Structure formats: structure tokens, C-alpha cells
Amino acid sequence: MSKQLRVAMIAPPWLPIPPAGYGGIENVLYALIPELMKLGVKIELFATGDTTLKTDKNHWVYKTGQYEYIHKPQYDSLPISVAHMLEAINTIREDGGFDVIHDHNNFLGPLAFAFADKSLPPVVHTIHGPCFTTPDRIAMGIPDNMRMWRRFGTANVHFVPISQALADAAPKELKPRLLPVVHNMINVEQFPFVQKKSDYFITLARFHPEKGQAIAVKVCQDLDYKLKMAGAVAGITSPRKLSMELANPLSDFRGTVDFRYYSDRIFPHVADNIEYVGEVAGEHKLRFISKAKALLFPIQWDEPFGMAAIEALACGTPVVSMDRGALPEIIDHGVNGFLAKNYREFKKYTQMVDQIDPVACRESVKRKFSAELVAKCYVERYRTVIALNKGKTPPPPVC
């Protein structure tokens, strides 16, 4: 019988688990951790003090999530992450009994563990994103992150990409450290299935040029369709607060790309059929997604995964997306949604969503992205790094 694994799970310090509203990594961990524990894995979680998810033990430095600082300059935000990581590392080292560290802290986590000595157990870091830099992102003025990723090729860390698209885009220097892909997951049973849809389309993402909400707006204007847009604008989560900042010519938010994108490309078109509803959470979010005719996902970058897409599909809501990043791994064209190569195709497919069977949407998530399946894959990755750390050859992956 295999030894029971004991895993130190290090979440970011920004939001509790589960999050009250938006939360990508936090929602993934909310689905993953209970399934790991059902498999007999002992989990100690390093998160924030307002986390309510039950594990074998929860550790924290910050009593509440520190999301209000996440977009601040690094001399304000970085000390939060550093304190969180150092507390986790010191606790793990002093304990001495963990089999694996599973880290979810972008950039800082791999850096902290890059040169770890044998006093720490082997490390699995899930690469949640952002995507590896491409020429089009450099053209947008986004700094090149490949110089960093190449140097992690010699780090004492094993990386799990969340999609094959992400793995394929990794620099060659990093690929020897990559473990097989493990997709993100959800607990499908937490999402209500609705067969009969309402008359509105939705977007569900933070507002940013790479998310492409302006394309969804134009499509729905051209077709006279009703569109409800959900998501934060530069951290602003309520329509009332956003209206106040839009009316203020001296608003500090005007310095952010997200706010300018909404102000310049979205706000002029908000009218009777085009509505901003703010950030949605809990039961409101589930009703919002499950009753929509379709999720419009007109991404303008190589999305590393796409949690909103699998959440919509779990509710029986089809997805119309641009054919980029990991979306071809989620959307089976013509079965649970459509993949478009340009605006013309996106508009055409938006008119075809009634052809998609909601049952096929939900089944596609059960088959590929259930928390039960993904937890088994992560246990396999844990045992792989333990074997490698001991100089042994791990068995070939099953998933």
C-alpha cells in the first residue's frame, strides 16, 4: 500500500479560499484540495486567515486577503508576498515531515525554491500564467518574461503547466523541468445545469484589451442582442463605484490599462442592450452564467486556460471564443461551443449557439475537467517528483 502523502499547499496571499468574488487560483484550490483529501492526501494550507476551506491545518501570516495591494507598485506589494513565502518555507523546514510542496505563487514561488537545499521536500509549482511572452505582447508594451523562464531551467523545481498550449510555448531551457500537463478543474456538482436559457449573452472576465470585451460589445450591437458584462475594472467591482470614477477626470484609475480600456472602448456603448453588472459571486454568479444563451470569450491573447469557459460549460452554457491559447483544449467546435479565427467568424458563431446541446456542454466538463480526475493526476505528479528527488525513475504517467 502506498504511503499516505503529506503536502504543503502554498496559495497566494491575496484572497481567501474560497474567494467572495473573483478568484482564479483560489477557485482551483477550492475544488482541488477536498478531492485530494478524499484520496487520503494530508493537506496543510498556507493561505490567509479568512480562508474557510477545511484542511488538516491552515497557516497564515495575514489575517485577511491582501488583494487591495496586488496592483500597487512592487515596493508596496512585494513585501506581502515575501513575508507569506518566508513564513511558509520556514514552517515547512522546521516541521521536516512534508513529502511535497505544491506552490501556486507566480514568479516568487519558483524563485524562492529555485536553489532549495535538501532540508526542503521536492517542489511542484503549477504555472497558472500569465502566458509566455510572444511578439504581439511585446508590441503591446508588455515586458518580455522569457529571460526569467529560461533561467528556471536549472531550478530545483518541477513545473506543471495548466494547458498543452502553455507547455508548447515554454522556452526550450525550461522544458526539461516540465511535468505533464494538468488542466484546471471545478467541482461540476456545484454548478447548476439549466437547459432552457434566457435571452442574454455574457462576458465574464476582468476588463483588459487581452480579454477583448469590446469585440463582444460590437457583435451584440450589430446583431441587436442583449449583453451583460461581469468582471472587475482595475479592481473596481461595482457599477456605482465605476460610474463615480468615470465621472472624475482626476481619478487615479485613469493610469491603468484596464480602466482606460473600459472608459474608451466599452463605456461609450453601454446602453439599453449593453450592460455592465459589476463583479458577480456566489448564487448570483451561478444564476448569471447558467441562464445565459452563451458566454462570449473573444480573447486577444494566448489564454493559459480559461476558468470562465469551463464554469459556463458546467452550467450547460455554450462558449464562443477566439481560437487561441488553451481554448481548443476546452471547446470542441460545434459540440460545446465554437472557435473563431476573426471577427467575422465570431459574429457568425454567436448567431449559431442555439445549435449547441446544453447537455453536451456539461458532459464535456465532467469528462475532462472534473476535480476528481484532476486530483488523481496531481497525486501522480507528487509521486513523480518524490521518485526523481530520490534518484529513482518514476512510472510513466497515466494522466
N, C-alpha and C positions, 0 to 999 in steps of 0.2 A: 504494500500500500504506500502511495506517495506521501511524503512528509507534508504536513499542513504548512502552507506558506504564510509568512508574516510580512506584510507590505506597508511601507511608509509612503502614503499618498500625499503629495505636496501640491495643493491647489494654489492659485494666485491669491493675493491678499485684498482683492478689490471688491468682491461681492460674497455674500453668504451663500451657502448651499442648502436648499435651493434658493435661487435669487427671487426677489419680489417681482422683478420685471425682466428686462433683457438680461441674458447671461448665456454665452455660448459654451465655454469650458465648464461653467458651473452646472448647466443643464446636462451636459455629457456625464459629469461625475455623479449627478443626482440619479441618473439611470444606471450607470456602471457599477457603482460601489455596492448597492444592495444585491446585485446579481453575483458579484464576486464573493460576497459573504455567504450567499446561498450555496456556492461551490466549496465552502469551507475555508476560504481565504480570510485570515485575520487582517483587518484594516485599521491602521491608526492614521487619522486625517489631520493634516496641517492646513488650517484654513483661517476663518475669522470667528470671533466669539459669538456672533449672532447666527452661526450655522446651526440648523436644527436637524440635519441629517444624522441619524444614529449610526455610529461605528463602534469598534471595540474601544476606541479612545479618541477624543478630539483635542488637538493642541492649537493654541493661538497666541499671537502677540497683540494683535489689535482687536479690541472688543467688538468693533463693528467694521463692516466693509469700508474700504478707503477709496471708493470709486470717484468721489468728488475731486480727488487729486490725480487721477490717472492721466489726464490730458495736460497737467501742469508741466512747466519746464522740468527737465530731469533733476535739477538740483533740489526741486521740491518733491518729486515723485519717487526718485530712485532710492532715497534712504528708507522709504517704506518697504520696497521690495527687498532691499539688502537686509534690513532687520528681520523680515519674515524668513528669508532663506537662511540666514545665520542661525536663527533660533532652531529651525528645523534640523540643520546639519549638526549642530551641537547636541541636540536631543537624541538624534539617531546614533551619533558616535558614542555618547555616554551610555546609551541603552545597550548597544552591542548585540542585540538579538534579532534584528531585522534581516530578512533574506534578500529583499529587493527594495530599492527606492523607485517609485513611479512619479516622475516630475512633470508638471504642466505649466511651468513658468517660462514664457517665451524669453529667449536670449539669455537672461540672467541665470536661469536654472542650468543650462548646459555649461555656461561659463563657470559657475560655482563648482560643478562636478568635473570639469574638464581634466583636472590634474589630481583627482581624488586618490588618496592612498588606500591601502588595504584595511584601514580602520573603518572604512565605509563599505556597505554592500554594493553589488553591481547596480547600475542606474539605467532605467528605461526612461527616455524623455519622449513624450508624444509631441510631434510637430503639428501644432494646431494652425499655424500660419503666422504671419502673412506668407503669401507665395514667394518663391524665389524670384529675384528681380529679373525682369525681362526688359528689352529695349523700349517697349511702349511705356512702361512705368518710369523709366529714366527720363523719357521725353516729357512726362508729366511733372518732372522736378522731384521725384521720389528718389532718395539716395540708394545707391547700389548696395544690397546686402550680401552679395555673393562673396566678397572679400572675407566677411565674417564666416560664412558657412564653409568655405574651403578650409579654413583653419580648424574647424571642428572635426576634420577628417582624422586627426591624430588624438582626439579627446578620449578620455576613459568613460565614454557614454555611448549607449546604443539608442538609436533613434527609430521611432515608429511613425511613419507618415500616415495621415488620415485619408489619403486617396492615392491611387496609382498615378494620377496626373501630377500630384505633388512630388511623388517619388521620382517620376521620369524627368522632372525639371531640376532635380538636385544636381549640384556640380559633381563631377566625377570623383573629386577628392573626398566627398562626404559619403559616397555610395557604399564603400566597404563597412561603414558604421550603421547602415540602414537595415533594420529588420523588415520582414514582410509587412505589407500594408494592413492596418486595422481601421476599418471605417468607423466614423462616429455612429452613435446609436441613440435610440429612445425606447422608453417603455411604451409599447404600442397601446396597451390597455388603458393608459392614462389619457388617450386622445379619443374623443367621441367620433363615431362614424355617422355621417349624415349623407343619406342617399339623395334626398331632394334638396337642391341648392336654391339660394336666394338669387337676386338679380344683380349683385355687385361683384366686382373683381377687387383684388387686394394686392398691395405690396407690403412686405414685412422685412425691414432691414433698416439699419442706421442710414441716414441720408448722406450720400457721398457720390461724387462722379463715377466711381467704380461700381456702384450699385445700380446706376442707370435709371432711377425712378422717372427722370424726365422723359424717357422713351415710353414708359407705361402711360404717363400723362398724355403724351401726343397720340398714342394709339387709341386711348379711350375717348379723347376729344374727337378724333377723326371718325370713330365708329359710334359716337354718342352713347357710350357705355358708362355706367356708374363705377367710379374708382374710389376706394377707401385706402389711404396710405397710413401705415403704422410704423413707428420707429422713432428713435431719438434724433434730434438735430443738434449736433455739437454738445450732447449731454442734456439738452432740454427735452423734457418728456411730456409736457402738457401743452395743448393748443393755446391756452390762455397765456402762459409764460412766454411761449414763442411769439405770440402776437405783440406782447409788450416789448420784446427785444427787437422785433422787426420795425416797430414804430420809433425806436430810439436810434437816431443817427450816430450816436456816440457809443453804442453798445460794444462792449469788449468782445462779444462773439463775432463781430464782423471780421476779426482777424483769422478766423478758422475757415478752412476749405469747406467743411460740412455746412456751416451756416450760410456762406456765400452761395453755395450750390442751391440750397433751398430758396434763399432770398431771390436769386437771379433767374433760376431755371424752373422752379416749382411754384412759388408763391404767386407770380402773376397769373397763373392758370387755375388757382383754387377758386371754384365756383360751385354752382348747384350740384353738378355731377362729379366734381373732383374735390375730395375732402381729405384733410389731414386730421387724424383721430388721436394723435399722440402715441405714447408707448402703451401697449396692451399687455396684460398679465393675467394669470390665473384663469378663472372661469370665463372672464370677458375675452381673453385671448382665444380660448378654445372655441367659444361661440363664433368669434370673428373669423377664424380660419375655417371651421367646419361648415359654415353656411355659405361661404364664398363660391362663386362659379369657378374661379381659378385663382391661383397665385401667379402673378406676373413677376418674373425674375430676370429682367433684362441686363444682366451683369456685363460690365465693360472691363473686366479683368479676369484672370485665371483663378477663379474661386477655388480655394483649397478643398472645400467640401460643400456646405450649403445646408445648415441645420433647418432653416425655414422650409426648405423644399421637402425634407422627409417628414417634418411636422405636418405640413399641408397634406401630403400623400396619406399619412396615417389617418387623417380625417376623411379620406375619400375625395379630397380636393385636388384636381389635376394641376400641373405646373407647366407654364410656358416659359422657357428660358432661352437665353442665348447659348449657343453650342460652344461653351468654353470651360476650362478648368475641369473640375470633378463632376460637372453636371451630367455628362454622358454616362457616368458610373451610377447615377441615381435615376435618370429618366430614360425609360425605354420608349423611344419615339413612336407615337401613335398608340401606345398601350396605356401609360400612366401620365402622359403629357406630350410636349413637343419641344424639339430643339431647333432653334432658328439661327441662321448664319448672318442675317442682316435685318434691317427694319422692315422691309417688305415682307419677309417670311414671318417675322414676329407678329405683324399685324394680321396676316392670313391665318396663322395658327390660333390666334386669340379668338377668331371667329369660329373655330372648329372644336372648342373644348367640350361641347355637348356630345361629341362622338366618343369621349373617354368614359369608360365604366368606372364609377367610384370604387366598386369592389376591387377592381384590378389595381387601383392606386394603393389601397390599404394592404393588399396581399403582397405588393412589391416591397413594402417596408418590412412586413413580417418575415419575408424570405431572406432579406439581405441586411437589414439594419436593426434587428431586434437586440435589446440589451442582453438577453440570454445567450445569443450566438456570439456577440462581441466579447462578453466576459470570458467565455471559453477560449477565445483567441488570445486574449491578454494573459490568461494563465499559461498558455503555451509560450508566449513571449517571455514571461518571467522565468520559466524553467529553461528556456534557451540561454538567457544571459547568465543564469546561475551556472549552467554547464560550461559556457565559454569562460566564465571567470575562474573556473577550476581547471581550465585547460583541457576540457573534455569536448568531444564532438556531440552537439545536440542532435536529437532525432529530426528528420525532415518535417517541416511544418505541415499540419493537416488543414489549417485555415489561415 
